[in-house]
Amino acid sequence: MGKYYTPKHEPYYDVEGIASWYGDKFHGKPTATGEIYNQYDLTVAHKTLPLNSLLYVTNLENGKSLMLRLNDRGPFIGNRIIDLSSAAAKALGTTEKGLAKVRVQYAGPANKKDIR
């Protein structure tokens, strides 16, 4: 039997943990928002935060930071807290290693201009 997660609003969400990334295998497939996953967009997946939220993500290993739009659910492996799109992983410098220690901060709902 699978594990269940309940979406929740956490306006003060500020958590450190492990990020992974996903790309080719999911490119062109629907996300939890119903939009088609584009590995070249700056997006992120999280298990419970509201979809179409903005998350400020910092790679704690190299100091690079990025604002990302949450458009999918996951990761569903171990203790990982977010899954980055390929573009986000590249911008944060995590593609080679695959996993990175990150800080994730909720930055509010995405505006219409942030949603494709």
Backbone hydrogen bonds, N-H to C=O, Kabsch-Sander energy under -0.5 kcal/mol:
donor,donor_aa,acceptor,acceptor_aa,energy
8,K,48,T,-2.8
10,E,8,K,-0.6
13,Y,10,E,-2.0
15,V,104,V,-2.4
17,G,102,V,-2.4
18,I,79,N,-0.6
19,A,100,A,-2.9
20,S,82,I,-2.1
22,Y,84,L,-2.5
26,F,23,G,-1.9
27,H,23,G,-1.2
28,G,37,Y,-3.0
29,K,26,F,-2.2
31,T,35,E,-3.0
33,T,71,N,-1.3
34,G,31,T,-1.4
37,Y,29,K,-3.5
39,Q,37,Y,-0.5
41,D,38,N,-2.2
43,T,41,D,-1.5
44,V,69,R,-1.9
45,A,83,D,-2.7
46,H,72,D,-1.9
52,N,70,L,-3.1
53,S,50,P,-0.6
53,S,70,L,-0.5
54,L,108,G,-3.4
55,L,68,L,-3.0
56,Y,105,Q,-3.0
57,V,55,L,-0.7
57,V,66,L,-3.0
58,T,103,R,-2.5
59,N,64,K,-3.2
60,L,58,T,-0.8
60,L,101,K,-2.2
61,E,101,K,-0.6
62,N,59,N,-0.8
63,G,59,N,-2.4
66,L,57,V,-2.1
68,L,55,L,-3.0
68,L,66,L,-0.5
69,R,42,L,-1.6
70,L,53,S,-3.1
71,N,44,V,-1.8
71,N,69,R,-0.7
72,D,44,V,-1.0
80,R,77,I,-1.6
81,I,18,I,-3.1
82,I,18,I,-1.0
83,D,45,A,-1.8
84,L,20,S,-3.0
85,S,43,T,-2.1
86,S,22,Y,-0.6
87,A,39,Q,-2.4
88,A,41,D,-0.5
89,A,85,S,-2.7
90,K,86,S,-2.5
91,A,87,A,-2.4
92,L,88,A,-2.1
93,G,89,A,-0.7
93,G,90,K,-0.8
94,T,89,A,-3.0
95,T,89,A,-0.6
98,G,94,T,-2.6
100,A,19,A,-1.7
102,V,17,G,-3.3
102,V,100,A,-0.5
103,R,58,T,-2.3
104,V,15,V,-3.2
105,Q,56,Y,-2.2
106,Y,13,Y,-2.3
107,A,54,L,-3.1
110,A,52,N,-3.1
114,D,111,N,-1.4
115,I,111,N,-0.7
115,I,112,K,-1.0
116,R,114,D,-0.5
